[in-house]
Amino acid sequence: MTYRSGKIQFLFWAFFFSIVLYVWIVAVGLQTFVLPDEPPMELPTNVVGLMFVLFGLLIVSTLSGNVVAIMIGNKHYTRLFGGMTILVFGTLIAIKGMYG
């Protein structure tokens, strides 16, 4: 087993959890707002609260990974976290465009 520094391990796990949180957000959003048989009559506040918390955690993990990758000069993770940041904010803009 190869030993990696703590910074690289942090970057790996931050990116892993960013992907997991993003997939969780997409799954919850699709199941609640896009794929149900009939649209919800009123806004489900518990789902909206969950999505706010998940987006907050996603933004914190993505931006913290991006800052650490830039500070240690790791180009690979800088590109991964930069792409993830673009994906997160692109998703926010798309959701805002769909639901006003």
Phi and psi in radians as a Rosetta constraint file:
Dihedral C 1 N 2 CA 2 C 2 CIRCULARHARMONIC -1.521 0.35
Dihedral N 2 CA 2 C 2 N 3 CIRCULARHARMONIC 2.555 0.35
Dihedral C 2 N 3 CA 3 C 3 CIRCULARHARMONIC -1.675 0.35
Dihedral N 3 CA 3 C 3 N 4 CIRCULARHARMONIC 2.221 0.35
Dihedral C 3 N 4 CA 4 C 4 CIRCULARHARMONIC -1.912 0.35
Dihedral N 4 CA 4 C 4 N 5 CIRCULARHARMONIC 2.644 0.35
Dihedral C 4 N 5 CA 5 C 5 CIRCULARHARMONIC -1.201 0.35
Dihedral N 5 CA 5 C 5 N 6 CIRCULARHARMONIC 2.817 0.35
Dihedral C 5 N 6 CA 6 C 6 CIRCULARHARMONIC -1.091 0.35
Dihedral N 6 CA 6 C 6 N 7 CIRCULARHARMONIC -0.543 0.35
Dihedral C 6 N 7 CA 7 C 7 CIRCULARHARMONIC -1.186 0.35
Dihedral N 7 CA 7 C 7 N 8 CIRCULARHARMONIC -0.750 0.35
Dihedral C 7 N 8 CA 8 C 8 CIRCULARHARMONIC -1.194 0.35
Dihedral N 8 CA 8 C 8 N 9 CIRCULARHARMONIC -0.662 0.35
Dihedral C 8 N 9 CA 9 C 9 CIRCULARHARMONIC -1.108 0.35
Dihedral N 9 CA 9 C 9 N 10 CIRCULARHARMONIC -0.710 0.35
Dihedral C 9 N 10 CA 10 C 10 CIRCULARHARMONIC -1.065 0.35
Dihedral N 10 CA 10 C 10 N 11 CIRCULARHARMONIC -0.769 0.35
Dihedral C 10 N 11 CA 11 C 11 CIRCULARHARMONIC -1.095 0.35
Dihedral N 11 CA 11 C 11 N 12 CIRCULARHARMONIC -0.743 0.35
Dihedral C 11 N 12 CA 12 C 12 CIRCULARHARMONIC -1.064 0.35
Dihedral N 12 CA 12 C 12 N 13 CIRCULARHARMONIC -0.869 0.35
Dihedral C 12 N 13 CA 13 C 13 CIRCULARHARMONIC -1.230 0.35
Dihedral N 13 CA 13 C 13 N 14 CIRCULARHARMONIC -0.589 0.35
Dihedral C 13 N 14 CA 14 C 14 CIRCULARHARMONIC -1.121 0.35
Dihedral N 14 CA 14 C 14 N 15 CIRCULARHARMONIC -0.724 0.35
Dihedral C 14 N 15 CA 15 C 15 CIRCULARHARMONIC -1.195 0.35
Dihedral N 15 CA 15 C 15 N 16 CIRCULARHARMONIC -0.705 0.35
Dihedral C 15 N 16 CA 16 C 16 CIRCULARHARMONIC -1.038 0.35
Dihedral N 16 CA 16 C 16 N 17 CIRCULARHARMONIC -0.843 0.35
Dihedral C 16 N 17 CA 17 C 17 CIRCULARHARMONIC -1.223 0.35
Dihedral N 17 CA 17 C 17 N 18 CIRCULARHARMONIC -0.493 0.35
Dihedral C 17 N 18 CA 18 C 18 CIRCULARHARMONIC -1.117 0.35
Dihedral N 18 CA 18 C 18 N 19 CIRCULARHARMONIC -0.752 0.35
Dihedral C 18 N 19 CA 19 C 19 CIRCULARHARMONIC -1.134 0.35
Dihedral N 19 CA 19 C 19 N 20 CIRCULARHARMONIC -0.763 0.35
Dihedral C 19 N 20 CA 20 C 20 CIRCULARHARMONIC -1.088 0.35
Dihedral N 20 CA 20 C 20 N 21 CIRCULARHARMONIC -0.785 0.35
Dihedral C 20 N 21 CA 21 C 21 CIRCULARHARMONIC -1.116 0.35
Dihedral N 21 CA 21 C 21 N 22 CIRCULARHARMONIC -0.691 0.35
Dihedral C 21 N 22 CA 22 C 22 CIRCULARHARMONIC -1.131 0.35
Dihedral N 22 CA 22 C 22 N 23 CIRCULARHARMONIC -0.780 0.35
Dihedral C 22 N 23 CA 23 C 23 CIRCULARHARMONIC -1.123 0.35
Dihedral N 23 CA 23 C 23 N 24 CIRCULARHARMONIC -0.664 0.35
Dihedral C 23 N 24 CA 24 C 24 CIRCULARHARMONIC -1.103 0.35
Dihedral N 24 CA 24 C 24 N 25 CIRCULARHARMONIC -0.764 0.35
Dihedral C 24 N 25 CA 25 C 25 CIRCULARHARMONIC -1.090 0.35
Dihedral N 25 CA 25 C 25 N 26 CIRCULARHARMONIC -0.792 0.35
Dihedral C 25 N 26 CA 26 C 26 CIRCULARHARMONIC -1.117 0.35
Dihedral N 26 CA 26 C 26 N 27 CIRCULARHARMONIC -0.733 0.35
Dihedral C 26 N 27 CA 27 C 27 CIRCULARHARMONIC -1.120 0.35
Dihedral N 27 CA 27 C 27 N 28 CIRCULARHARMONIC -0.782 0.35
Dihedral C 27 N 28 CA 28 C 28 CIRCULARHARMONIC -1.141 0.35
Dihedral N 28 CA 28 C 28 N 29 CIRCULARHARMONIC -0.755 0.35
Dihedral C 28 N 29 CA 29 C 29 CIRCULARHARMONIC -1.113 0.35
Dihedral N 29 CA 29 C 29 N 30 CIRCULARHARMONIC -0.737 0.35
Dihedral C 29 N 30 CA 30 C 30 CIRCULARHARMONIC -1.164 0.35
Dihedral N 30 CA 30 C 30 N 31 CIRCULARHARMONIC -0.773 0.35
Dihedral C 30 N 31 CA 31 C 31 CIRCULARHARMONIC -1.166 0.35
Dihedral N 31 CA 31 C 31 N 32 CIRCULARHARMONIC -0.552 0.35
Dihedral C 31 N 32 CA 32 C 32 CIRCULARHARMONIC -1.570 0.35
Dihedral N 32 CA 32 C 32 N 33 CIRCULARHARMONIC -0.754 0.35
Dihedral C 32 N 33 CA 33 C 33 CIRCULARHARMONIC -1.904 0.35
Dihedral N 33 CA 33 C 33 N 34 CIRCULARHARMONIC -0.441 0.35
Dihedral C 33 N 34 CA 34 C 34 CIRCULARHARMONIC -1.831 0.35
Dihedral N 34 CA 34 C 34 N 35 CIRCULARHARMONIC -0.772 0.35
Dihedral C 34 N 35 CA 35 C 35 CIRCULARHARMONIC -1.706 0.35
Dihedral N 35 CA 35 C 35 N 36 CIRCULARHARMONIC -0.042 0.35
Dihedral C 35 N 36 CA 36 C 36 CIRCULARHARMONIC -1.200 0.35
Dihedral N 36 CA 36 C 36 N 37 CIRCULARHARMONIC 2.724 0.35
Dihedral C 36 N 37 CA 37 C 37 CIRCULARHARMONIC -1.094 0.35
Dihedral N 37 CA 37 C 37 N 38 CIRCULARHARMONIC -0.731 0.35
Dihedral C 37 N 38 CA 38 C 38 CIRCULARHARMONIC -2.246 0.35
Dihedral N 38 CA 38 C 38 N 39 CIRCULARHARMONIC 2.447 0.35
Dihedral C 38 N 39 CA 39 C 39 CIRCULARHARMONIC -1.132 0.35
Dihedral N 39 CA 39 C 39 N 40 CIRCULARHARMONIC 2.571 0.35
Dihedral C 39 N 40 CA 40 C 40 CIRCULARHARMONIC -1.137 0.35
Dihedral N 40 CA 40 C 40 N 41 CIRCULARHARMONIC 2.433 0.35
Dihedral C 40 N 41 CA 41 C 41 CIRCULARHARMONIC -1.212 0.35
Dihedral N 41 CA 41 C 41 N 42 CIRCULARHARMONIC -0.651 0.35
Dihedral C 41 N 42 CA 42 C 42 CIRCULARHARMONIC -2.284 0.35
Dihedral N 42 CA 42 C 42 N 43 CIRCULARHARMONIC 2.745 0.35
Dihedral C 42 N 43 CA 43 C 43 CIRCULARHARMONIC -1.162 0.35
Dihedral N 43 CA 43 C 43 N 44 CIRCULARHARMONIC 2.139 0.35
Dihedral C 43 N 44 CA 44 C 44 CIRCULARHARMONIC -1.271 0.35
Dihedral N 44 CA 44 C 44 N 45 CIRCULARHARMONIC 1.841 0.35
Dihedral C 44 N 45 CA 45 C 45 CIRCULARHARMONIC -1.158 0.35
Dihedral N 45 CA 45 C 45 N 46 CIRCULARHARMONIC -0.562 0.35
Dihedral C 45 N 46 CA 46 C 46 CIRCULARHARMONIC -1.187 0.35
Dihedral N 46 CA 46 C 46 N 47 CIRCULARHARMONIC -0.644 0.35
Dihedral C 46 N 47 CA 47 C 47 CIRCULARHARMONIC -1.238 0.35
Dihedral N 47 CA 47 C 47 N 48 CIRCULARHARMONIC -0.711 0.35
Dihedral C 47 N 48 CA 48 C 48 CIRCULARHARMONIC -1.123 0.35
Dihedral N 48 CA 48 C 48 N 49 CIRCULARHARMONIC -0.722 0.35
Dihedral C 48 N 49 CA 49 C 49 CIRCULARHARMONIC -1.098 0.35
Dihedral N 49 CA 49 C 49 N 50 CIRCULARHARMONIC -0.741 0.35
Dihedral C 49 N 50 CA 50 C 50 CIRCULARHARMONIC -1.060 0.35
Dihedral N 50 CA 50 C 50 N 51 CIRCULARHARMONIC -0.734 0.35
Dihedral C 50 N 51 CA 51 C 51 CIRCULARHARMONIC -1.202 0.35
Dihedral N 51 CA 51 C 51 N 52 CIRCULARHARMONIC -0.621 0.35
Dihedral C 51 N 52 CA 52 C 52 CIRCULARHARMONIC -1.092 0.35
Dihedral N 52 CA 52 C 52 N 53 CIRCULARHARMONIC -0.783 0.35
Dihedral C 52 N 53 CA 53 C 53 CIRCULARHARMONIC -1.116 0.35
Dihedral N 53 CA 53 C 53 N 54 CIRCULARHARMONIC -0.777 0.35
Dihedral C 53 N 54 CA 54 C 54 CIRCULARHARMONIC -1.118 0.35
Dihedral N 54 CA 54 C 54 N 55 CIRCULARHARMONIC -0.729 0.35
Dihedral C 54 N 55 CA 55 C 55 CIRCULARHARMONIC -1.115 0.35
Dihedral N 55 CA 55 C 55 N 56 CIRCULARHARMONIC -0.667 0.35
Dihedral C 55 N 56 CA 56 C 56 CIRCULARHARMONIC -1.088 0.35
Dihedral N 56 CA 56 C 56 N 57 CIRCULARHARMONIC -0.811 0.35
Dihedral C 56 N 57 CA 57 C 57 CIRCULARHARMONIC -1.106 0.35
Dihedral N 57 CA 57 C 57 N 58 CIRCULARHARMONIC -0.678 0.35
Dihedral C 57 N 58 CA 58 C 58 CIRCULARHARMONIC -1.120 0.35
Dihedral N 58 CA 58 C 58 N 59 CIRCULARHARMONIC -0.777 0.35
Dihedral C 58 N 59 CA 59 C 59 CIRCULARHARMONIC -1.156 0.35
Dihedral N 59 CA 59 C 59 N 60 CIRCULARHARMONIC -0.718 0.35
Dihedral C 59 N 60 CA 60 C 60 CIRCULARHARMONIC -1.114 0.35
Dihedral N 60 CA 60 C 60 N 61 CIRCULARHARMONIC -0.807 0.35
Dihedral C 60 N 61 CA 61 C 61 CIRCULARHARMONIC -1.179 0.35
Dihedral N 61 CA 61 C 61 N 62 CIRCULARHARMONIC -0.667 0.35
Dihedral C 61 N 62 CA 62 C 62 CIRCULARHARMONIC -1.209 0.35
Dihedral N 62 CA 62 C 62 N 63 CIRCULARHARMONIC -0.824 0.35
Dihedral C 62 N 63 CA 63 C 63 CIRCULARHARMONIC -1.237 0.35
Dihedral N 63 CA 63 C 63 N 64 CIRCULARHARMONIC -0.596 0.35
Dihedral C 63 N 64 CA 64 C 64 CIRCULARHARMONIC -1.186 0.35
Dihedral N 64 CA 64 C 64 N 65 CIRCULARHARMONIC -0.689 0.35
Dihedral C 64 N 65 CA 65 C 65 CIRCULARHARMONIC -1.116 0.35
Dihedral N 65 CA 65 C 65 N 66 CIRCULARHARMONIC -0.676 0.35
Dihedral C 65 N 66 CA 66 C 66 CIRCULARHARMONIC -1.134 0.35
Dihedral N 66 CA 66 C 66 N 67 CIRCULARHARMONIC -0.748 0.35
Dihedral C 66 N 67 CA 67 C 67 CIRCULARHARMONIC -1.128 0.35
Dihedral N 67 CA 67 C 67 N 68 CIRCULARHARMONIC -0.785 0.35
Dihedral C 67 N 68 CA 68 C 68 CIRCULARHARMONIC -1.133 0.35
Dihedral N 68 CA 68 C 68 N 69 CIRCULARHARMONIC -0.723 0.35
Dihedral C 68 N 69 CA 69 C 69 CIRCULARHARMONIC -1.105 0.35
Dihedral N 69 CA 69 C 69 N 70 CIRCULARHARMONIC -0.673 0.35
Dihedral C 69 N 70 CA 70 C 70 CIRCULARHARMONIC -1.212 0.35
Dihedral N 70 CA 70 C 70 N 71 CIRCULARHARMONIC -0.700 0.35
Dihedral C 70 N 71 CA 71 C 71 CIRCULARHARMONIC -1.164 0.35
Dihedral N 71 CA 71 C 71 N 72 CIRCULARHARMONIC -0.613 0.35
Dihedral C 71 N 72 CA 72 C 72 CIRCULARHARMONIC -1.605 0.35
Dihedral N 72 CA 72 C 72 N 73 CIRCULARHARMONIC -0.097 0.35
Dihedral C 72 N 73 CA 73 C 73 CIRCULARHARMONIC 1.359 0.35
Dihedral N 73 CA 73 C 73 N 74 CIRCULARHARMONIC 0.548 0.35
Dihedral C 73 N 74 CA 74 C 74 CIRCULARHARMONIC -1.613 0.35
Dihedral N 74 CA 74 C 74 N 75 CIRCULARHARMONIC 1.844 0.35
Dihedral C 74 N 75 CA 75 C 75 CIRCULARHARMONIC -1.161 0.35
Dihedral N 75 CA 75 C 75 N 76 CIRCULARHARMONIC -0.641 0.35
Dihedral C 75 N 76 CA 76 C 76 CIRCULARHARMONIC -1.074 0.35
Dihedral N 76 CA 76 C 76 N 77 CIRCULARHARMONIC -0.911 0.35
Dihedral C 76 N 77 CA 77 C 77 CIRCULARHARMONIC -1.276 0.35
Dihedral N 77 CA 77 C 77 N 78 CIRCULARHARMONIC -0.473 0.35
Dihedral C 77 N 78 CA 78 C 78 CIRCULARHARMONIC -1.093 0.35
Dihedral N 78 CA 78 C 78 N 79 CIRCULARHARMONIC -0.739 0.35
Dihedral C 78 N 79 CA 79 C 79 CIRCULARHARMONIC -1.186 0.35
Dihedral N 79 CA 79 C 79 N 80 CIRCULARHARMONIC -0.723 0.35
Dihedral C 79 N 80 CA 80 C 80 CIRCULARHARMONIC -1.097 0.35
Dihedral N 80 CA 80 C 80 N 81 CIRCULARHARMONIC -0.832 0.35
Dihedral C 80 N 81 CA 81 C 81 CIRCULARHARMONIC -1.232 0.35
Dihedral N 81 CA 81 C 81 N 82 CIRCULARHARMONIC -0.553 0.35
Dihedral C 81 N 82 CA 82 C 82 CIRCULARHARMONIC -1.129 0.35
Dihedral N 82 CA 82 C 82 N 83 CIRCULARHARMONIC -0.753 0.35
Dihedral C 82 N 83 CA 83 C 83 CIRCULARHARMONIC -1.130 0.35
Dihedral N 83 CA 83 C 83 N 84 CIRCULARHARMONIC -0.669 0.35
Dihedral C 83 N 84 CA 84 C 84 CIRCULARHARMONIC -1.159 0.35
Dihedral N 84 CA 84 C 84 N 85 CIRCULARHARMONIC -0.674 0.35
Dihedral C 84 N 85 CA 85 C 85 CIRCULARHARMONIC -1.103 0.35
Dihedral N 85 CA 85 C 85 N 86 CIRCULARHARMONIC -0.766 0.35
Dihedral C 85 N 86 CA 86 C 86 CIRCULARHARMONIC -1.092 0.35
Dihedral N 86 CA 86 C 86 N 87 CIRCULARHARMONIC -0.723 0.35
Dihedral C 86 N 87 CA 87 C 87 CIRCULARHARMONIC -1.109 0.35
Dihedral N 87 CA 87 C 87 N 88 CIRCULARHARMONIC -0.736 0.35
Dihedral C 87 N 88 CA 88 C 88 CIRCULARHARMONIC -1.129 0.35
Dihedral N 88 CA 88 C 88 N 89 CIRCULARHARMONIC -0.862 0.35
Dihedral C 88 N 89 CA 89 C 89 CIRCULARHARMONIC -1.244 0.35
Dihedral N 89 CA 89 C 89 N 90 CIRCULARHARMONIC -0.530 0.35
Dihedral C 89 N 90 CA 90 C 90 CIRCULARHARMONIC -1.128 0.35
Dihedral N 90 CA 90 C 90 N 91 CIRCULARHARMONIC -0.679 0.35
Dihedral C 90 N 91 CA 91 C 91 CIRCULARHARMONIC -1.133 0.35
Dihedral N 91 CA 91 C 91 N 92 CIRCULARHARMONIC -0.738 0.35
Dihedral C 91 N 92 CA 92 C 92 CIRCULARHARMONIC -1.066 0.35
Dihedral N 92 CA 92 C 92 N 93 CIRCULARHARMONIC -0.712 0.35
Dihedral C 92 N 93 CA 93 C 93 CIRCULARHARMONIC -1.186 0.35
Dihedral N 93 CA 93 C 93 N 94 CIRCULARHARMONIC -0.696 0.35
Dihedral C 93 N 94 CA 94 C 94 CIRCULARHARMONIC -1.136 0.35
Dihedral N 94 CA 94 C 94 N 95 CIRCULARHARMONIC -0.727 0.35
Dihedral C 94 N 95 CA 95 C 95 CIRCULARHARMONIC -1.136 0.35
Dihedral N 95 CA 95 C 95 N 96 CIRCULARHARMONIC -0.736 0.35
Dihedral C 95 N 96 CA 96 C 96 CIRCULARHARMONIC -1.106 0.35
Dihedral N 96 CA 96 C 96 N 97 CIRCULARHARMONIC -0.645 0.35
Dihedral C 96 N 97 CA 97 C 97 CIRCULARHARMONIC -1.208 0.35
Dihedral N 97 CA 97 C 97 N 98 CIRCULARHARMONIC -0.582 0.35
Dihedral C 97 N 98 CA 98 C 98 CIRCULARHARMONIC -1.365 0.35
Dihedral N 98 CA 98 C 98 N 99 CIRCULARHARMONIC -0.689 0.35
Dihedral C 98 N 99 CA 99 C 99 CIRCULARHARMONIC -1.913 0.35
Dihedral N 99 CA 99 C 99 N 100 CIRCULARHARMONIC 0.032 0.35
